[in-house]
Structures are given as structure tokens and as C-alpha cells.
Amino acid sequence: MPNKIPLSVVVLTKNEQACIAECLESVKDWADEIIVVDDESSDNTLGIVRQFTGKVFSKKMDVEGKHRNWAYAQAKNNWVLSLDADEKVTDELKKEIAPFINSANYVAFSIPLRNYIGNYWVRYGGWYPASKVRLFRKDKFKYEEVEVHPRVFIDGECGHLKSDIIHKGYPDLEHFLNSINRQSTLEAKKWINTNRKMSLGRITWRAVDRFFRRYLGKKGRKDGMYGFMIAYFDSFYQIISYAKYKEM
């Protein structure tokens, strides 16, 4: 693209040397600002990042929602595209976004995520399109300031784009399971910090419901082994979170 659009791409990083170059490569000739907020990486993440942008901040993440809000506030442009380090923008999405930057009809847009485990594109079980609000006016958007699964608050109307962000979040099943272990710890903390009352009966129901909703209702069975694993561990996530909640 000969002319860059007035868009700030904001990426949060921590030890992302394996994937950050592909992420930034996908936007370097398209967006006129790239911002990276790094959570004290100990690998070569920052060395790679500085090949693409000079706007780099070092800031330790404490509460995810709060951390993200701070990062977006550093953008010079009003429109922000939020990317994770293991994501990249498709050419189709670039073409779709450009006309909306000066649109007055919407203040945010959800974008489909094409999620992978290894090289397998997970199409069912609620994993696709799995749209998330990633493009927004920074003055009309805010994350809930909690540690895990923060909600988004939008002051205005949200549109919906059709083209994908590619998300290579899990190089293999080991990384997928490690993520579940980490996220379930944060989930248990969230229940405690928000004074949520959880019981074994309630959690058992949620676990059973999650499995059948993903595997049957959302057709996860069509993804074969991956579909079963995702449904099973989404169910198990509830049990692990509850066990950690009781332990805490």
C-alpha cells in the first residue's frame, strides 16, 4: 500500500521472539504508527521489535484490563487496532478497514479471529469466527480493569467486519494446556476479588454444559480430536478454577 492510514496498531508483548516479527511485518507498511508495550521480556523480543518501530514502552503488567487501557492511551491516532503478538492482519482485512477510519457511523468494530492450534485451523466449537472488538476509537472504548477476561465498554455503536485476524496462539497442545492452567488461576482470583459465591453444584453444571455446548451445540465434533480436546478442557477449566478458588 503506497499510503499508510491514520491508525495506531498497539501490541502487548512478553517473551514473544518466536512470533512478533510476523505480527509487525503484517502492519508495517499499512498503519502509520506501531506501539509495543513490553512486559519485561527476557528474550530477544525488544531487539526484533526495534527493527519495526521506535515507539516501545516497558511496563510490567499487573491487571490486564488496566494495562491495556494504558497502552491504548499512548496512541497518537484516535483509531486503534489492538493485536496480540501471535496475531497478524490479512490483506483482506487491511482493505476492509481503510474506508472505515473516517466513518462517523461506528465507534468500534468486531473482527473475526481465525484461531489455530499448531497448523490446524479450528473451525467449530465456537472458535470461529469468534469475533472480538479490536478496532476502536480510543476515546469511546475501555476495558474492564480486571486480571482475566475483561469486558469491553463502548460508548456508541459497534460494527462488524468480515475479514480475519489470523491467531496462531498455540504452537501445540502443550501450550494450549499451559494457557488453561494460567487462565484458571486468574479466574479463581477474579471470583475472589469480585466476591463471587461459587459452589460445587454450580461448577459441575457449568462444566457439563460447557462440554456439550461446545462439542454438540457448536459442532466441535467436526474438528475431530481437536474439537473433543477443546470441549473437554473448556469443561475441565471450570473444575480447575473451582479447585484453585477453594484452595485460595
C-alpha positions as CSV (number, residue, x, y, z in Angstrom):
1,M,0.0,0.0,0.0
2,P,1.6,3.3,-1.1
3,N,-0.1,5.5,1.6
4,K,-0.3,4.5,5.3
5,I,-3.6,5.0,7.0
6,P,-4.0,7.1,10.2
7,L,-4.2,4.1,12.5
8,S,-2.3,3.1,15.6
9,V,-1.5,-0.6,16.0
10,V,-0.9,-1.5,19.7
11,V,0.7,-4.8,20.6
12,L,1.5,-6.1,24.1
13,T,4.5,-8.4,24.4
14,K,6.3,-10.6,26.9
15,N,8.9,-13.1,25.5
16,E,7.4,-13.2,22.0
17,Q,10.6,-13.5,19.9
18,A,9.1,-16.6,18.1
19,C,6.1,-14.7,16.6
20,I,6.4,-10.9,17.0
21,A,8.2,-10.3,13.7
22,E,5.4,-11.9,11.7
23,C,2.8,-9.8,13.6
24,L,4.6,-6.5,13.0
25,E,5.5,-7.4,9.4
26,S,1.8,-7.7,8.6
27,V,1.1,-4.0,9.5
28,K,4.4,-2.1,9.0
29,D,3.6,-0.7,5.5
30,W,-0.1,-0.1,6.3
31,A,-0.6,1.7,9.7
32,D,1.2,4.9,10.3
33,E,2.0,4.1,14.0
34,I,3.1,0.9,15.7
35,I,3.2,0.9,19.5
36,V,4.6,-2.0,21.5
37,V,4.2,-2.2,25.3
38,D,6.6,-4.9,26.7
39,D,6.2,-6.7,30.0
40,E,9.9,-7.1,30.9
41,S,10.8,-9.6,28.2
42,S,14.0,-11.6,28.9
43,D,14.4,-12.9,25.3
44,N,15.2,-11.0,22.1
45,T,11.6,-9.6,21.7
46,L,12.7,-6.0,22.0
47,G,15.6,-6.4,19.6
48,I,13.2,-7.6,17.0
49,V,10.6,-5.0,17.8
50,R,13.0,-2.1,17.3
51,Q,13.5,-3.2,13.7
52,F,9.9,-2.2,13.1
53,T,9.2,0.7,15.5
54,G,10.8,3.1,17.8
55,K,7.7,3.6,19.9
56,V,8.4,1.0,22.6
57,F,7.4,1.1,26.2
58,S,8.5,-1.1,29.1
59,K,5.8,-1.6,31.6
60,K,5.1,-4.6,33.9
61,M,1.6,-6.0,33.5
62,D,-0.4,-6.1,36.8
63,V,-4.1,-6.0,35.9
64,E,-4.8,-6.9,32.2
65,G,-7.7,-4.5,31.6
66,K,-5.8,-1.6,33.3
67,H,-2.6,-2.4,31.3
68,R,-4.5,-2.5,28.0
69,N,-6.2,0.8,28.7
70,W,-2.9,2.5,29.5
71,A,-1.3,1.1,26.3
72,Y,-4.1,2.4,24.1
73,A,-3.8,5.8,25.7
74,Q,-0.3,6.1,24.2
75,A,-1.6,6.2,20.7
76,K,-1.3,9.4,18.7
77,N,-4.3,8.4,16.4
78,N,-7.9,8.3,17.6
79,W,-8.4,4.9,15.8
80,V,-6.6,1.9,17.4
81,L,-6.2,-1.6,16.2
82,S,-5.3,-3.9,19.1
83,L,-3.3,-7.0,18.2
84,D,-1.7,-9.8,20.3
85,A,1.9,-10.7,19.4
86,D,0.8,-14.1,18.0
87,E,-1.7,-12.5,15.6
88,K,-1.4,-10.9,12.1
89,V,-3.6,-8.9,9.8
90,T,-4.7,-10.4,6.5
91,D,-4.6,-8.3,3.3
92,E,-8.3,-8.6,3.0
93,L,-8.8,-7.1,6.4
94,K,-6.5,-4.2,5.6
95,K,-8.6,-3.3,2.6
96,E,-11.8,-3.6,4.6
97,I,-10.6,-1.4,7.5
98,A,-9.2,1.5,5.4
99,P,-12.6,3.1,4.4
100,F,-13.9,3.0,8.0
101,I,-11.2,5.1,9.6
102,N,-13.1,8.3,8.9
103,S,-16.6,6.7,9.3
104,A,-19.0,8.5,11.6
105,N,-21.4,5.6,11.9
106,Y,-19.5,3.4,14.3
107,V,-17.0,3.9,17.1
108,A,-15.7,0.3,17.1
109,F,-15.7,-2.8,15.1
110,S,-15.5,-6.5,15.9
111,I,-13.2,-8.6,13.8
112,P,-13.3,-12.4,13.2
113,L,-10.4,-14.4,14.7
114,R,-9.1,-17.4,12.7
115,N,-7.7,-19.5,15.6
116,Y,-5.1,-22.2,15.2
117,I,-3.6,-25.0,17.4
118,G,-0.3,-25.8,15.7
119,N,-1.2,-25.7,11.9
120,Y,-4.7,-26.7,12.4
121,W,-7.4,-24.1,11.9
122,V,-10.1,-24.8,14.4
123,R,-13.4,-24.0,12.6
124,Y,-16.0,-25.2,15.1
125,G,-16.8,-25.4,18.8
126,G,-17.3,-21.6,18.9
127,W,-13.7,-20.9,17.9
128,Y,-14.6,-19.4,14.5
129,P,-15.4,-16.7,13.7
130,A,-15.0,-15.9,17.5
131,S,-15.2,-12.1,16.7
132,K,-13.7,-9.7,19.2
133,V,-13.7,-5.9,19.3
134,R,-10.2,-5.0,18.2
135,L,-10.7,-1.8,16.1
136,F,-12.0,1.2,18.0
137,R,-11.8,4.9,18.7
138,K,-9.7,5.2,21.9
139,D,-12.0,7.9,23.3
140,K,-15.0,5.7,23.1
141,F,-13.6,2.4,24.3
142,K,-12.4,1.0,27.6
143,Y,-11.6,-2.4,29.1
144,E,-12.9,-3.5,32.5
145,E,-9.9,-3.3,34.8
146,V,-9.7,-7.0,35.9
147,E,-7.0,-9.6,35.6
148,V,-8.7,-12.1,33.3
149,H,-11.4,-12.0,30.6
150,P,-12.0,-8.2,31.0
151,R,-15.3,-7.0,29.4
152,V,-15.3,-4.1,26.9
153,F,-17.3,-0.9,27.3
154,I,-18.1,1.0,24.2
155,D,-19.7,4.5,24.1
156,G,-21.5,4.2,20.8
157,E,-22.4,1.8,18.0
158,C,-20.2,-1.2,17.2
159,G,-19.9,-2.5,13.6
160,H,-18.8,-5.9,12.4
161,L,-16.1,-6.7,9.8
162,K,-15.9,-9.8,7.7
163,S,-12.2,-10.4,7.1
164,D,-10.0,-12.2,9.6
165,I,-7.2,-11.7,12.0
166,I,-5.0,-14.8,12.0
167,H,-4.3,-16.0,15.5
168,K,-1.5,-18.6,15.9
169,G,-2.0,-18.7,19.7
170,Y,-1.0,-22.3,20.4
171,P,2.0,-23.8,18.7
172,D,0.9,-27.2,20.1
173,L,-1.4,-28.8,22.7
174,E,1.2,-28.3,25.4
175,H,0.9,-24.5,25.0
176,F,-2.9,-24.8,25.0
177,L,-2.9,-26.7,28.3
178,N,-0.4,-24.3,29.8
179,S,-2.7,-21.5,28.9
180,I,-5.6,-23.2,30.6
181,N,-3.6,-23.7,33.8
182,R,-2.5,-20.0,33.8
183,Q,-6.0,-18.6,33.0
184,S,-7.8,-20.8,35.6
185,T,-5.6,-19.3,38.3
186,L,-6.6,-15.8,37.2
187,E,-10.2,-16.9,37.0
188,A,-10.2,-18.1,40.6
189,K,-8.6,-14.8,41.7
190,K,-11.3,-12.9,39.9
191,W,-14.1,-14.8,41.7
192,I,-12.5,-14.0,45.0
193,N,-11.8,-10.3,44.2
194,T,-15.4,-9.8,43.0
195,N,-16.8,-11.7,46.0
196,R,-18.5,-14.2,43.7
197,K,-20.0,-17.2,45.5
198,M,-19.2,-20.5,43.8
199,S,-20.4,-23.9,44.7
200,L,-19.5,-27.4,43.6
201,G,-23.0,-27.9,42.3
202,R,-22.9,-24.8,40.2
203,I,-19.5,-25.6,38.8
204,T,-20.5,-29.1,38.0
205,W,-23.4,-27.8,36.0
206,R,-21.2,-25.3,34.2
207,A,-18.6,-28.0,33.4
208,V,-21.2,-30.3,31.8
209,D,-22.9,-27.5,30.0
210,R,-19.7,-26.2,28.5
211,F,-18.7,-29.6,27.1
212,F,-22.0,-30.4,25.4
213,R,-22.5,-26.8,24.2
214,R,-19.0,-26.8,22.5
215,Y,-18.9,-30.4,21.3
216,L,-22.5,-30.8,20.1
217,G,-24.3,-27.4,20.1
218,K,-21.4,-25.6,18.4
219,K,-20.4,-28.7,16.3
220,G,-16.9,-29.1,17.8
221,R,-17.1,-32.8,16.8
222,K,-16.4,-31.7,13.2
223,D,-12.9,-30.8,14.3
224,G,-12.1,-34.4,15.3
225,M,-9.5,-34.8,18.1
226,Y,-9.1,-31.0,18.4
227,G,-12.8,-30.5,18.8
228,F,-13.0,-33.1,21.6
229,M,-9.9,-31.7,23.4
230,I,-11.2,-28.2,23.3
231,A,-14.7,-29.2,24.6
232,Y,-13.2,-31.4,27.3
233,F,-10.7,-28.8,28.6
234,D,-13.2,-26.0,28.4
235,S,-15.3,-28.1,30.7
236,F,-12.2,-29.1,32.9
237,Y,-11.3,-25.4,33.1
238,Q,-14.4,-24.8,35.3
239,I,-13.3,-27.6,37.7
240,I,-9.7,-26.5,37.9
241,S,-10.8,-22.9,38.5
242,Y,-13.1,-24.0,41.3
243,A,-10.4,-26.2,42.9
244,K,-8.0,-23.2,42.9
245,Y,-10.8,-20.9,44.2
246,K,-11.3,-23.3,47.2
247,E,-7.6,-23.6,47.8
248,M,-7.2,-19.8,47.9
